[in-house]
């Protein structure tokens, strides 16, 4: 009996691996044969995974990049698809007059250089340094805590159910996040320690913003795109998790998110699915 079970599971595993390999190569073939579209000249083509339920994307980096395009008044078009990652395997990414650029920060640097844009020209070197420090805090530290909140600590899969993520995909995402966060060190902490560090980040950001309208004052800077992408995504799309409570504890961070939304996203309601009750039109 034991040998029969071993044989059965060996065959099942083999079938699964072969099927997976066939599907993978079929997918690669389809993607590889996708014809290159002709886009309008001097227009940024923003490739992202699609609209979110209560924020314009489920990934903070897409919100960051699209907010930058709006802040800089750069003409752009969206291409929403899960199946067109960049050559680096990352989303979002952009095309501009036939050139492909991956990574949200490299996209911004490229457009700044190509189009002569400087959203920080009115700020001092010291202010720019502070803004970059907060940007890197939210992107390289806070981000991982929010990932653990959504994909690892959520034992009831609340976010996955809310986002209608297929169980198998959710499982692989959870495993990937666990692996990645363990590698960077954050994943080695307990949930209490992770939420404690997250709160320290949020408190530092809240204390610095204070009564200011934006990160550095009455005028937004480039780093506001990153901060809003990260904090805003968690503010609107944490689906009742501890991360949502942590952010809403700081009234000025909530006001900041609303202010960025009103300033750069007057069409917000057209860019979200309202909990899958409406089809986004943009």
N, C-alpha and C positions, 0 to 999 in steps of 0.2 A: 504493500500500500504506500509506504513511504517513497519507494522508488517511482511509483506511478505519479505521486504528487510532484515530485521533483521534475519528472519528465514533462508533466502538464505545464508547470510554471516556467520551465525552460522554453517550451514551445511558445507560451504566451508572451514571454519577454522578447523572444526572437521575433515574433510577429509584430509586436509593438515597435521594436527598433527598426525593422524593415519598413513598416508603414510610415513611421516618422521620417525615415530617410527619403522615401519616395515623395512624401508630401513636401519636405524641405526642398528637394531638388526641383520639384514641379513649381513650387512657389518662386524659387530663384529664377527659373526659366521664364515664368510669366513676367516677373519684374524686369528681367534682363531684356525682354522683347517689347516692353512698354515704349511706345513711340514718344519721342521728345516733343513736347508741345511748344508752339510758338507763342510766346508771351509778348505783351506790348513793351516797347523799348522804354528805358529809364524808369521802370516800375519794379519795385521789389516784389518778388514772389515768395511769400512766407509759407513754408511747409510746416504744418503742425498736425497733431493727432485728432483734432476735432474739438468742438465746443463742450464746455462743462455744463453741469446742471444749474449751478448758482453763481458761477464765475466763468469768464470767457474761455477757460481751459482748465483741465485737471492738472496740468503741469505748470508750476510757477515760472518756468523759464520761457514758456510761450507767452504768458501774460507780460512778463518783463520785456520781451522783444517787441511785441505788438504795441505796448505802451510807449516804448521808445520811438517807434515809427510814427505814432500819433503826436508825441511830444515834439518831434523834429519836423513834423509836417511833410513826411516823405510819402509819395504815392505808393500804394502797395495793394496786392491782391492775396487772398488766402487760398491755400490748397489744403483741404482737410482730408487726411488719410493716415491710417495706421501702417500702410504698406509701402511708404516711400521714405525710409530713413536716409540720412546723408551718407556719404562715403565713409564717414567715421562711425556710422551706426547710431547716430544721435538725432534727436529732434528737440526743439525746432531747428530749422536751417533755412537758408535763403538762396535764391537765384537772383542775379542782377545782370542783365544784358549778357546772358549766357554763362556767367561765372557762378560757381557754386561755393558757398561758404558755410561751414558747420560750426557749431558752438555759439550760443547766444552772445557771449562777450566778444568773440572774434567777428561775429556779424556786425555788431555795433561799431567796433574799431574799424572794420572795413568801410562801412558807410560813412563814418566820420571823416576818414581819410579821402574817400572817393568823392564825397559831396561837399567837403569843406565845412562840416558841421562841428560846432563846439557848444554843447549845452551848458558847459561850466565856465564860460568865458568871463562871467561876472563874479566869480568866486576867487578867493585868495588860494595860494598854494596850501596853506594850512587847512582851510575848509575842504579843499579837494582831498587832502590826505585823510581827514576825518571821515568824509563821505565814503571813500574807498574802504576804510577800515570797517565801517558798519556794513557795507555791501558784502565784504568778504566774510564777516561774521554770520550774516544770515544765509549766505550761499554755501559756505563751507562748514558751518557748525549747526546753526538752527535747522537747516534743511534736513540733516540726517535725523535729528530728533523728531521732526515732523513726519519723516518717512517711517520711523519706528512706531510712532503713534498710530499711523494709518494702517500699516501693513503687518506689524509684528505684535503689538500689544492688544490689538482689537480681537480678542478671543472669540467674539460672536460674529466676526466678519461683517460688522455693521456697515463700514464704508464700502466694502465689496458688494454687498447687497444693494446699497443705495446707488452705486455706480453701475449695477448690473454686470459686474465682472464675472465671467464664467469661472466656476469653481476651480477647474484645472489651471487656468491662467493665474487666478489669484494665488493658488498654492505655489506656483513657480515664482511669482513676484515676491511672495513672502520669503521664500527660500533665498532668492537673490538678494533681497534687502538685508536679511540676516547675515549672509555671507559678506556683503559689502560693508555693513556697519561694524561687523566684527573685525574686518581688516583695518578699518580706520581707527578702531579702538572704542568708539561710542557703543557698539553692540555688546561690549563686555560688561556694561553697567547694568544694574537693576533698573526696573521701570521707575522706581522712586528717584533714583539718581539721575536718570535721563530727563525726567520732568523737572527736576530741580535745576539742572543745567539750562534747560530750555527757558525756564522762568527767569533765570539770571540774564539770559540774552534779551528777553522781552523787556525786563525791567531797565536794562541799560539803554535800550532803544527808546523806551518810554521817557526815561529821565532826560535823555539828550534832546528829544523832540520837544518836550515840555509843552509850552503854549504856541510853538511855531506852527505855521500852516504846513510846511513841508520839512524835509530833513534838515536843510540848512537855513531855512527862513521863509520869507514870504514868496520866494520864487523856487520852483522845483529844480533839482539838479539831475544829472544823468543817473546817479545812484538811486534816486527815488523809484526808478523803473524796477530795479532789483528788489528793493525793500517792499514796494507795493506788490510785486509779483509773489513774493514769498509770504508776507503777512496776510495779504488780501486773499490768497488762495486758501490759506488755513482759516481765516476769519469766516469766509462764506462756505467753505466746503470741508469742514472737519466732521460733519454729520454727528454732532453731539459728543465728540470725544473730549478727553481732558485738555487737548490742545486748544480747542475752541474756548473752553472755560478759562484757560490760562491767558489767552489773548483778550477776551472780553473783560478780564479783570482790570485792564488798563484802558480807561475811557478815552484817553487821547490817541491811542493806537486805533481804536474803533473809529474815532472821528477822522483820523488820518486816512484810513481806508475809504471812508465815505467821500472825503474831499478829493482824493485822487480819482475815484470813480466819477464823480460829478464833473471834474475838470477835463478828463481825457476820454471818458467813456459815456458821452451823452446817449449813445445808442446801446447801452448795456443790456437792456431787456431784449434787444434783437440778437444779442450775441450769446444768449444762454438758453438752455432747454426748459427752464423752470421745472426741474424735477421730472423731465421727460414728458411734460404735458404739452409742450409746444416745440415746433421745429425752428431752430435758430435760422434767421434769414440772412445772417452775415457771417 
